[in-house]
Amino acid sequence: MGTGRIHIIDTTLRDGSHAVSHSFTAEQARNIAGGLDRAGVDIIEISHGDGITGSSINYGFSKVSELELIEEAGKVIKKAKLAVLLLPGIGTIEDLKKAQDKGANAVRVATHVTEADIAIQHIAYAKKAGMFTVGFLMMSHMASPEKIVEQAKIFEEAGADYINLADSAGFMAPADVRARVQALKAATKLPVGFHSHNNLGLSVANSLAAVEEGAEYIDATCRGLGAGAGNTQIEVFCAVLKRLGYDTGVDIYALMDLAEEVVGPLMQRPQVVSNDSLILGYAGVYSSFLLHTRRAAEKFGIPARDILIELGRRGMVGGQEDMIVDVAYQLKNR
């Protein structure tokens, strides 16, 4: 039987942006955000898949300005926090100010798992500006629990409200998640969150493992819409938690209806563990590399699998999307 409140963060309108090539419209933002708010989700995250101002030739252009999407979502959100993702080096404090002006009242500042120090000023600014502020460690499979604790303490000292671990490659198994959450719970005073990708089919199991070790914030998306094979599927995960006696404060039927009637019809392809997605998890490759890799594979006439394995071998991380074409070119001309 579960105890304590589990806070659900929906990132359909951010991580899900990867899966629809950043094509969300203002109407879709209103419909999804409004539905999530009515269902009782605690935090609704919206921005380009690579964070605010991620719309670019390197990461993919947004169909509609994220500032417009934030503003439209804000019109229909009555209870939930409206969050944006910010990756220092892509987004700036000035960009965060613009998002706040449009209605964002929470920010998750994301860095590679060993680079928390580049987010200190962004977290400090956000807290001073009155925003709910999260330190977000991406690709957390690439660091030991001890290293993660060291990085989390940087976020803690900067003023973060909680620490979010991201299995950005969908690489981890439940034991990996347990070890990292246990370490954070023992070494910091902050709540812990977890963000999973389903590239090995383990996102619900990994998210549940995080909860069982004391994580209080869990990321999820409608229908699992997200990069790679997608994220923890919100309607499934909340049903699992309810069955196990955890309090999420969400209306599961409302989430199911939203996923079925609003999100399902806009999906460009089924959110399944395809062979390419499987390789992302197997090789430990950043999930948002998937569509970029498929395009490079088609351009150079080589298997996407070969490109992904090489990216994993080289330890490529988020922000290095421009290297995908280089790797594909090198493989083609070996």
C-alpha positions, 0 to 999 in steps of 0.5 A: 500500500502506497503512502504519501502524495505523488505529484504528476508532471505532464510533459506531453506538450514538451517531450511530446513535441519531439514525436510530432516534429515540434508541430503543436498548434495553439488549439492543441496546446489549449485542449491538452493543457486544459484537459490535464488541468481538469484531470488534476495534474500538478505541473504541465510542462510546455516548450520546444522539445529541447527547451525554450528557444530550442526552435532552430535548424539544429534541433528542429523548428517549431510550427508555432512559437513556444511563447504563443503556446505558453500563453494559450495554455495559460489561458485554460490552466486554473490549478496546475503550475505551468512549467517550461524546460530550460537548457542553459546554452540553448535558453537564457535568463532573458528567454526565461523572463519572456516565458514568465511574462507569458504565464510560466510560473515554474521552470525545470533547468536541465543539464547533462548529468555532470554539468549542474554548475552551468545552471546555478545562475538560472536556478538562482534567478528563477527562485528570486523571480518567484518561480517553482524551480527544479534541477534536472539531470539528463542522461543520468545513466552516465554517472554513478550514484555518487557523482549524481549526489555531487551534482544534485548538491549543486542544484540544492545549494542554488535553491532548487525545489526538487531534483529530477533524474532523467533517464533520457536514453531509456537505458536504465533498469529498475535496479539502476533507478533504485540505486540513484534515488536511494543515494539522493534521498540519503544525501540531500534534503530535497524531494526527488523526481524521475523522468523516464523513456520507454526505449527498453519497455521499462518506463512504468516499471522504472517510474514505479521503482523510483516511487517505491524508493521515495521519489515524489515527482514523476514525469509522464505523457498522454499515450506516452508521447515523447522522444524515442519510444516515448515516456511513461504513459500517464494514464497507465502509470496513474492507474498502476499507482491508484491500484497500489494505493498511492494518492496522485490527486488525478482523475484517471478517467479524465486522463484516459479520455484526453489521451484517447480523444485529443492526443491519440488523433494528433500522433504522427505514428504509434508510440511503440518500441520500434527497432530504432527505439530499442537501439536507443535504450540498448546503446544509451543514446539520447532519445531525441536523436531518433528522428534526426538519425532516421533522416540521416540514415535515409539520406546516406542509405545506411541502417539507422541502427549502425548510426545509433550504435556508433553514437552510443559508442562515442558517448554523444549527449543531448546538444550534439544533434549536429554530430549525427550527420557527421557520424552517418557520413563517416560510416558511409565512407568507411 
